[in-house]
Amino acid sequence: MVMGRYRVLLLLLFGLMLFGCRERGEASPQVLLKVNGREVSHGEFQERFAKTLPQDQQLGAEERAELERTFLVRIVDRELSLAEAERLAVSLTAAELAAAEAEVRSGYPEEEFHAGLKARGLDEKAWRRELEESLLMEKVARLTVQDEVEVSDDEVSAYYREHAEEFAQPEQVRVRQILVADEAEGQRLLAELQAGVDFAELARRHSLSPDGEEGGDLGFFAQGEMPPEIDSAVWEMAAGDLSGLVQSEYGYHLFQFLERRPALQVSLDESRDKIRARLRERAEEEAYQEWLRGLRERAAISINWSLFD
């Protein structure tokens, strides 16, 4: 769903971690927020908010105030979601937690991961606790929102009719390329190609572009999706044609034309799964926001807005 796992994970990992609300009755100087009796001080809020901002970013007063209010709403939603998970006895399996931990950590080099925790005053135990809470937020929302969302065939068909232009596919071409930095090397490779050397093999050995590993295959693209000098070089070519040396800001290119795909209208049947996924994502986000509004309306929430003045 749109609010899905990693929107929640990143929110917690880079801002709300260790944002522990105090129970009513504990010392709470300058209480900024109360959610069903649980408190957040203004100092805690500012400390965590500051850590969400890039260190070199300068904010105007109005922009900062807007970001602070957005962050405050997220804290409220976090507390309400976790309370709802507790009320419904939603829990995680060890396998769910382990899989999520592995996936999050796989996105960072180990040294960078630990440096990020240290910068936010966390150890791995605290991080895992917050990760578990973020997963609970995602799971309770999924159980109460996502599983209730359905998209009918009629809705899919209506979307296709009303947005037919989205499914019009323009004429496309497919080419291979070799990219080099030096003109002399480009001329040498062109001579080899004209002598019959395999284009894909030369691309693998000499091209500076990442697609060189795939034999230089750029896949299909429509006119206007590539730089103009590339479009003009390849658009009128035919299957098997070899271009001359083409200069661009990236270096010197050689192209081999592979095939042309005519313009067409993608059918409803071919588009059905894509449309359904899009409509479901939209409906889930709307249902999720409605669910949050309901939680807020039923909760006892007080915010001392004067502390932002």
C-alpha positions in Angstrom: 0.0 0.0 0.0 1.1 3.6 -0.5 1.9 4.1 3.2 3.8 0.8 2.9 6.7 -0.6 4.8 9.5 1.6 3.8 7.7 4.9 4.0 7.1 4.1 7.6 10.6 2.6 8.1 12.4 5.7 6.8 10.2 8.0 8.8 11.2 6.3 12.0 14.8 5.6 11.1 15.6 9.2 10.1 13.5 11.2 12.5 11.3 9.6 15.1 13.6 7.0 16.6 13.7 7.0 20.4 10.9 9.6 20.4 9.5 7.9 23.5 6.5 9.6 24.9 6.3 9.8 28.7 3.3 8.6 30.6 1.3 11.2 32.4 2.7 12.0 35.9 6.3 12.0 34.9 8.2 15.3 34.9 7.4 17.1 31.7 8.7 20.6 31.4 7.3 22.6 28.4 5.0 19.8 27.2 4.4 20.3 23.5 2.1 17.4 22.8 -0.2 15.0 24.6 -1.7 12.0 22.9 -4.1 10.0 25.1 -2.1 11.1 28.2 1.4 10.4 26.7 3.6 13.5 26.5 6.3 14.9 24.3 8.3 17.9 25.5 9.3 20.7 23.3 12.9 20.0 23.9 12.6 16.4 22.8 10.7 17.5 19.7 13.3 20.1 18.7 16.2 17.6 19.2 14.6 15.0 17.0 13.4 17.4 14.4 16.8 18.9 14.0 18.2 15.5 13.2 15.8 15.1 10.3 17.3 18.1 8.5 20.4 18.0 6.3 23.2 19.7 8.2 23.9 22.2 5.5 20.3 23.2 4.9 19.2 26.7 5.7 15.5 27.2 6.3 13.5 30.4 6.4 11.2 30.9 9.4 8.0 30.1 7.4 9.5 27.0 5.8 10.8 25.7 9.2 7.4 26.3 10.8 5.7 24.3 8.1 8.1 21.4 8.4 7.8 21.4 12.2 4.0 21.1 12.0 4.2 18.3 9.4 6.7 16.5 11.7 4.4 16.9 14.7 1.5 15.4 12.8 3.7 12.4 12.0 4.5 11.9 15.7 0.8 12.0 16.5 0.0 9.4 13.8 2.8 7.2 15.0 1.5 7.2 18.6 -2.1 6.5 17.5 -1.0 3.7 15.1 1.0 2.0 17.8 -1.8 2.3 20.3 -4.2 0.8 17.8 -1.8 -2.1 17.2 -1.7 -2.7 20.9 -5.5 -2.5 21.2 -6.0 -5.1 18.4 -3.2 -7.3 19.7 -1.3 -7.1 16.4 2.1 -8.7 16.7 5.1 -9.6 14.5 6.7 -13.0 13.9 10.4 -13.4 14.4 10.7 -14.1 10.7 8.9 -10.9 9.7 11.3 -8.8 11.9 14.4 -10.7 10.7 13.4 -10.2 7.0 12.8 -6.5 7.4 16.0 -6.0 9.3 18.0 -7.8 6.6 16.3 -5.7 3.8 16.9 -2.4 5.5 20.5 -3.1 6.3 21.2 -4.4 2.8 20.7 -0.8 1.6 23.7 0.5 3.5 27.4 -0.4 3.8 27.9 -1.7 7.3 30.2 1.2 8.4 27.7 3.7 7.1 24.8 1.9 8.8 26.5 2.1 12.2 27.6 5.7 11.7 24.0 6.6 11.0 22.9 5.0 14.3 25.6 6.7 16.2 24.7 10.1 14.8 21.2 9.6 16.2 22.3 8.3 19.6 21.2 4.7 18.9 22.6 1.3 19.5 21.4 -1.8 17.6 19.0 -2.8 20.3 17.2 0.5 20.3 17.2 0.4 16.5 15.6 -3.0 16.4 13.0 -1.9 18.9 12.0 1.1 16.7 12.1 -1.1 13.6 9.6 -3.4 15.2 7.4 -0.5 16.0 7.5 0.7 12.5 6.6 -2.7 11.2 3.7 -2.9 13.6 2.4 0.5 12.2 2.5 -0.9 8.7 0.9 -4.2 9.7 -2.0 -2.7 11.7 -2.7 -0.3 8.8 -2.6 -3.2 6.3 -5.0 -5.3 8.4 -7.5 -2.6 8.9 -7.2 -0.7 5.6 -5.5 -2.6 2.8 -7.5 -5.8 3.1 -10.7 -3.8 2.8 -9.8 -2.2 -0.5 -11.2 -3.7 -3.7 -11.0 -2.5 -7.3 -13.8 -3.7 -9.6 -13.4 -4.6 -13.3 -15.8 -1.8 -14.1 -13.5 0.7 -12.4 -10.6 -0.6 -14.4 -12.5 -0.3 -17.7 -13.7 3.2 -16.8 -10.1 4.3 -16.1 -8.9 2.9 -19.4 -11.7 4.7 -21.4 -11.1 8.0 -19.6 -7.3 7.9 -19.9 -6.8 6.3 -23.3 -3.9 8.7 -24.1 -1.9 7.0 -21.3 -1.9 3.8 -23.2 -0.9 5.1 -26.6 2.6 3.9 -27.2 4.6 6.0 -29.7 6.9 4.6 -32.4 10.1 3.3 -30.8 13.4 2.1 -32.0 16.0 -0.2 -30.5 19.7 0.2 -31.0 23.1 -0.8 -29.6 25.8 1.7 -28.8 29.5 1.9 -28.1 30.6 5.0 -26.2 34.2 6.0 -26.0 36.0 9.2 -24.8 38.5 9.5 -27.6 37.7 10.3 -31.3 40.6 8.3 -32.6 39.5 5.2 -30.6 36.0 5.7 -32.0 37.3 5.8 -35.6 39.4 2.6 -35.0 36.3 0.7 -33.6 34.2 2.0 -36.6 36.8 0.5 -38.9 36.6 -2.9 -37.1 32.8 -2.9 -37.3 32.9 -2.1 -41.0 35.3 -5.0 -41.4 32.6 -7.3 -39.8 33.7 -7.5 -36.1 30.7 -8.2 -33.8 29.2 -5.0 -32.4 28.0 -6.5 -29.1 31.4 -8.0 -28.4 33.2 -4.6 -29.1 30.6 -2.9 -26.8 31.4 -5.3 -24.0 35.1 -4.7 -24.3 35.3 -1.0 -25.0 32.1 0.9 -24.2 32.2 3.3 -21.3 28.4 3.2 -20.9 26.9 0.8 -18.4 24.8 -0.9 -21.2 28.1 -2.1 -22.6 27.8 -5.1 -20.3 24.6 -6.0 -22.3 26.4 -5.6 -25.6 25.4 -2.0 -25.8 21.7 -2.7 -26.1 19.8 0.5 -25.2 16.4 -1.1 -25.4 13.4 0.6 -26.9 13.0 4.3 -26.8 10.7 6.9 -28.4 11.8 10.0 -30.3 12.7 12.8 -27.8 13.7 10.4 -25.0 17.4 10.6 -26.0 19.6 13.6 -26.7 18.8 15.2 -30.1 22.1 14.2 -31.6 21.4 10.6 -30.9 17.8 10.9 -32.2 19.0 12.4 -35.5 21.7 9.8 -35.9 19.5 6.7 -35.5 15.9 7.6 -36.3 16.0 7.1 -40.0 18.2 4.0 -39.9 17.0 0.5 -40.8 17.7 -2.9 -39.3 21.4 -3.8 -39.4 22.5 -0.2 -40.3 25.7 1.1 -38.7 26.1 4.8 -37.9 29.1 6.9 -38.3 30.9 8.4 -35.3 28.4 10.7 -33.4 29.7 13.2 -30.9 27.7 14.2 -27.8 28.5 15.7 -24.4 29.2 12.2 -23.2 31.8 11.4 -25.7 31.8 9.6 -29.1 29.1 7.1 -30.0 28.7 4.3 -32.6 25.2 2.9 -33.1 23.9 -0.3 -34.6 20.2 -0.3 -35.5 18.3 -3.4 -34.3 14.6 -2.9 -34.8 11.7 -0.5 -35.0 8.4 -0.9 -33.2 5.4 1.0 -34.7 3.1 3.2 -32.7 0.2 1.4 -31.2 -2.6 1.6 -28.6 -2.0 -0.8 -25.7 -5.2 -2.8 -25.2 -7.3 -2.9 -22.1 -6.4 -6.5 -21.5 -2.7 -5.7 -21.6 -3.2 -2.8 -19.3 -5.6 -4.3 -16.8 -3.1 -5.3 -14.1 -1.3 -2.0 -14.3 -4.5 0.0 -14.0 -5.8 -2.2 -11.2 -2.5 -1.7 -9.2 -2.7 2.1 -9.7 -6.3 2.3 -8.6 -5.7 0.1 -5.7 -2.7 2.1 -4.6 -4.8 5.3 -4.8 -7.7 3.7 -2.9 -5.4 2.4 -0.2 -3.9 5.8 0.4 -7.3 7.4 0.6 -8.5 4.7 3.0 -5.3 5.0 5.1 -5.7 8.7 5.4 -9.4 8.2 6.4 -8.3 5.6 9.0 -5.8 8.1 10.5 -8.5 10.8 10.6 -10.7 8.5 12.5 -8.0 7.7 15.0 -7.3 11.4 15.5 -11.0 12.2 16.0 -11.4 9.5 18.7 -8.1 10.4 20.5 -7.5 13.0 23.2 -4.8 15.2 21.6 -3.6 18.5 22.8 -0.8 20.6 21.2 0.8 23.7 22.8 1.1 25.7 19.6 2.4 28.7 21.5 5.8 26.9 21.8 6.2 27.4 18.1 5.9 31.2 18.3 
